[in-house]
Amino acid sequence: MKRASHSGRERPERGKRLAAYQNRLRALKERSALREVLEQEMLRELTRLNRAALSEYPMLPAQQKSVVTLLCGRVGHPGYEFVHTHVANFIVLLAHFEKAAIAGDTDRVATLQTQLLNIEAVLLKCVQGIVYAIALITDDFEEIVLRYFGQAALQEYSSLIEKYELNQGFWNAFVEQFIAGRVEEAHREILEGGKYEISKERSFLVIRFLFDDILSKLNPTDQRIEKTRIQNGYVATFEQQEAQQRAKMVQAMLVKGVSGLSQFKQLTAEELLLAARVACVDPVSLEFEIKYTERIAVARALRADPNAAPSSRAEDAQREQVHFQFVLDQLIGLGVGAAIAIGVTGDHLFKALDAFVPDQMKGLLPLKKDFSIPVLEKLLFFMLENHTIHILKECGRDEGSKIQVRTGRARRVAAAVVDLLPGMSKIRKKKLFGNDVTRDGTLLFKPKNASQLQESMTMLSLEPELQKGLRELWTQAVFRVDIMVLINLELVSRTTTNMSAKLAEILTKYGISKAV
């Protein structure tokens, strides 16, 4: 996504910013604007005046609107209470500031100016947290598009980013473009090419589709994809010990900082950790860590030797405490902004997904606010599979319980890899694997789960080294997925006197004209 390190113009100096806030507030009050409108408009003004101070601020108008919309919301996330408490205080202090200036109370003006600028800084960090989170989300989805749909698909993605704000409308369009559209195209090609099997299995007529044929619409690449600065900073909090520790520390500070919110209990520890990881992209997280570590070291030294008092004067110590609190407040603002963007965007995404695969998202709710690449990959394949299932269910919905749609899974591995396992004989291979007739050079594990695999290995008295190799293969194996339409012949027979005609009618609903 196109972004700028600054807006292309200088940030107004603080006196001009405060004057602009006063003018905006005065104009709103003259119109007798509602309190809610006052707060939203002041947040918009704050964002407008300080865009040059925001890192990674989006250049696209639609995404700029996304930032402001997420900042100015009032419901849908506990963090909004934090934002609106601060902006409400800002408005009150701004009124006092104007009165003090008119009265010529210079000391009061100086005090209020400091307070206003501090609140401005905290609110600006809320905006920055939103900007970082949006950047991470859009960058990660762009990587998914490139990785699984190819370079040519990036233009499709860019068009959506340019057209839509990052709300449910965007996610509806994204799912339609990259999931539903491709599944429907693949399904049409499957029917046109006769890429299905019809068989009678016990009391069912089964139409079997291969998920591989749906995945054929993907255009995956194995080329190395360069990550953005935001992605690298976020990934570091998983992979680098120092960054991991910083994220945990930021999470702890964030928990303390928002624990007073009325809806605090709605925020999970995992959600706050994700927000903390985003916050770690910003330099203020490192600044706070340094200051916090120094304070801990001083406290430990005092516990070890109570006489080893700091040499700094009381005034310096007080000044340091004020600055420490200011840095902490900014850090919390940053985390709150990130949490709002992650939480609200996660809600929008899952509502869009649920519309395409009704009643199937419950099991994935724990992943709702995690936009990391592994989670997005899982969501992609889940959606491709379940939207296919949804299409097939809709085809036979009028038949009620006579038709069910099920999936079958088997772990698939390369035959050549199995042959290289130490101690693997033809007899052992035959007991553990079956040929995958849908893809040359591959085998399917016969055991259905890890317990069955262990039972089979024990029964065959396999050597420890071979057992280890098989377990590794089991873990690394990808699934072959069969999607099956099961037509219950017994139930169908109860509703018709012409079985062949009824089955032909049902098959026609699935786009199949083959005689049974």
Residue pairs with C-beta under 8 A, 6 or more apart in sequence:
1 58
1 60
1 63
1 135
1 138
1 139
1 142
1 161
2 58
2 59
2 60
3 56
3 57
3 58
3 59
3 135
4 57
4 58
4 59
5 55
5 56
6 51
6 52
6 53
6 54
6 57
7 51
7 52
7 54
7 57
8 52
9 52
10 52
11 17
11 49
11 50
11 51
11 52
11 53
12 20
12 49
14 113
14 117
17 49
17 50
17 120
18 94
18 97
18 113
18 116
18 117
20 45
20 49
21 42
21 45
21 46
21 49
21 90
21 94
21 116
22 94
22 97
22 98
24 41
24 42
24 45
25 38
25 42
25 91
25 94
25 95
28 37
28 38
28 41
28 42
29 38
33 41
35 88
36 74
38 91
39 72
39 84
39 87
39 88
39 91
40 72
42 87
42 90
42 91
43 68
43 71
43 72
43 83
43 87
43 123
44 68
44 72
46 87
46 120
46 123
46 124
46 127
47 67
47 68
47 71
47 127
50 120
50 124
50 127
51 57
53 124
54 124
54 127
54 128
54 131
55 128
55 131
55 132
55 282
56 131
56 132
56 135
56 229
56 230
57 64
57 67
57 131
58 64
58 66
58 67
58 131
58 134
58 135
60 161
60 162
62 161
62 162
62 163
62 164
62 165
63 134
63 138
63 161
63 165
63 166
65 165
66 134
66 165
66 166
66 167
67 127
67 130
67 131
67 134
69 165
69 167
70 130
70 134
70 166
70 340
70 341
70 344
70 345
71 83
71 126
71 127
71 130
71 337
71 340
73 80
73 340
73 344
74 80
74 84
76 343
76 344
76 347
77 339
77 340
77 343
77 344
78 258
78 261
78 262
78 263
78 264
78 266
78 267
79 258
79 261
79 267
79 336
79 337
79 339
79 340
79 343
80 340
81 261
81 262
81 263
82 126
82 258
82 261
82 332
82 333
82 336
83 123
83 126
83 336
83 337
83 340
86 119
86 122
86 123
86 126
86 333
87 123
89 119
90 116
90 119
90 120
90 123
93 112
93 115
93 116
93 119
94 116
96 108
96 112
97 109
97 112
97 113
97 116
100 108
100 109
100 112
101 109
118 326
118 329
121 326
121 329
121 330
121 333
122 329
122 330
122 332
122 333
123 333
124 333
125 282
125 284
125 330
125 331
125 333
125 334
125 337
126 333
126 334
126 336
126 337
126 340
127 337
128 282
128 334
128 337
129 275
129 278
129 279
129 282
129 333
129 334
129 335
129 336
129 337
129 338
129 339
129 340
129 341
130 337
130 338
130 340
130 341
131 337
132 230
132 278
132 279
132 281
132 282
132 334
132 337
132 338
133 275
133 278
133 337
133 338
133 341
133 342
133 345
134 166
134 341
134 345
135 228
135 230
136 230
136 231
136 234
136 278
136 281
136 371
137 166
137 341
137 342
137 345
137 371
138 161
138 166
139 227
139 228
139 230
139 231
140 231
140 371
140 372
140 373
140 376
141 157
141 174
141 371
141 376
142 154
142 157
143 225
143 227
143 231
143 373
144 373
144 376
144 377
144 380
145 153
145 154
145 156
145 157
145 178
146 153
146 154
146 221
146 225
147 220
147 221
147 225
148 218
148 219
148 220
148 377
148 380
149 156
149 178
149 218
149 219
150 219
150 220
150 221
151 221
152 219
153 178
153 219
156 177
156 178
157 174
157 178
160 170
160 173
160 174
160 177
161 170
163 173
164 170
164 173
166 345
166 348
167 348
168 348
168 351
168 352
170 348
171 348
171 349
171 351
171 352
171 353
172 352
172 355
174 352
175 352
175 353
175 355
175 356
175 383
176 356
179 356
179 380
179 383
179 384
179 387
180 356
180 387
182 214
182 217
182 218
182 384
183 214
183 217
183 384
183 387
183 388
183 391
184 391
185 217
186 213
186 214
186 216
186 217
186 388
187 214
187 388
187 391
189 195
189 213
190 196
190 209
190 213
190 214
191 510
191 511
191 512
194 514
195 209
195 210
195 213
196 207
196 208
196 209
196 512
197 206
197 207
197 208
198 205
198 206
198 207
198 208
198 507
198 512
198 514
198 516
199 205
199 206
199 208
200 206
200 489
203 488
203 489
203 490
204 486
204 487
204 488
204 489
205 486
205 487
205 489
205 503
205 516
206 484
206 485
206 486
206 487
207 484
207 485
207 487
207 507
207 510
207 512
208 482
208 483
208 484
208 485
209 388
209 392
209 482
209 483
209 484
209 485
210 438
210 480
210 481
210 482
210 483
211 384
211 385
211 388
211 407
211 480
211 481
211 482
211 483
212 438
212 439
212 480
212 481
214 384
214 385
214 388
215 384
227 235
229 281
230 281
233 280
233 281
234 277
234 278
234 280
234 281
234 372
236 243
236 280
237 243
237 244
237 246
237 247
237 276
237 277
237 280
238 244
238 277
238 372
243 280
246 280
246 285
246 286
246 289
247 273
247 276
247 277
247 280
248 273
248 276
249 289
249 292
250 276
250 279
250 280
250 285
250 288
250 331
250 335
251 269
251 272
251 273
251 275
251 276
253 288
253 328
253 331
253 332
253 335
254 272
254 275
254 276
254 279
254 331
254 332
254 335
254 336
254 339
255 269
255 272
257 328
257 329
257 331
257 332
257 335
257 336
258 264
258 267
258 272
258 332
258 335
258 336
261 267
267 339
270 366
270 369
270 370
271 339
271 342
271 343
271 369
272 335
272 339
274 338
274 339
274 342
274 369
274 370
275 335
275 336
275 338
275 339
275 342
276 335
276 338
278 335
278 338
278 342
279 285
279 331
279 334
279 335
279 338
282 334
284 327
284 330
284 331
284 334
285 331
285 334
287 327
288 327
288 328
288 331
291 323
291 324
291 327
292 324
295 324
298 310
301 308
302 308
302 309
310 317
312 320
342 369
342 371
343 369
345 371
346 368
346 369
346 370
346 371
347 368
349 368
350 361
350 364
350 365
350 368
353 361
353 379
353 383
354 360
354 361
356 383
356 387
356 390
357 383
357 386
357 387
357 389
357 390
358 390
360 386
360 390
364 378
364 379
364 382
367 375
367 378
367 379
385 407
385 481
385 483
388 483
389 405
389 407
389 483
392 405
392 483
392 485
392 510
393 405
395 485
395 509
395 510
395 511
396 402
396 403
396 405
396 485
396 487
396 506
396 509
396 510
398 509
399 506
399 509
401 488
401 491
402 487
402 488
402 491
402 492
402 495
402 506
403 485
403 486
403 487
403 488
403 506
404 485
404 486
404 488
405 483
405 484
405 485
405 486
406 483
406 484
406 486
407 481
407 482
407 483
407 484
408 481
408 482
408 484
409 479
409 480
409 481
409 482
410 436
410 444
410 445
410 448
410 479
410 480
411 444
411 445
411 474
411 477
411 478
411 479
411 480
412 436
412 439
412 442
412 443
412 444
412 445
412 477
412 478
412 479
412 480
413 433
413 442
413 443
413 444
413 445
413 473
413 476
413 477
414 441
414 442
414 443
415 441
415 442
415 443
416 441
417 473
418 424
418 429
418 433
418 443
418 473
419 429
421 466
421 469
421 470
421 473
422 463
422 465
422 466
422 469
423 462
423 463
423 465
423 466
424 466
428 460
428 462
428 466
429 443
431 446
431 456
431 460
432 445
432 446
432 447
432 453
432 456
432 460
432 470
433 443
433 444
433 445
433 446
434 443
434 444
434 446
435 443
435 444
436 442
436 443
436 444
436 480
438 480
439 480
442 480
444 480
445 453
445 474
445 477
446 456
447 453
447 455
447 456
450 474
453 470
453 471
453 474
457 466
457 467
457 470
462 470
485 510
487 503
487 506
489 499
492 499
492 502
492 503
492 506
493 499
495 502
496 502
500 516
503 516
504 515
504 516
507 513
507 514
507 516
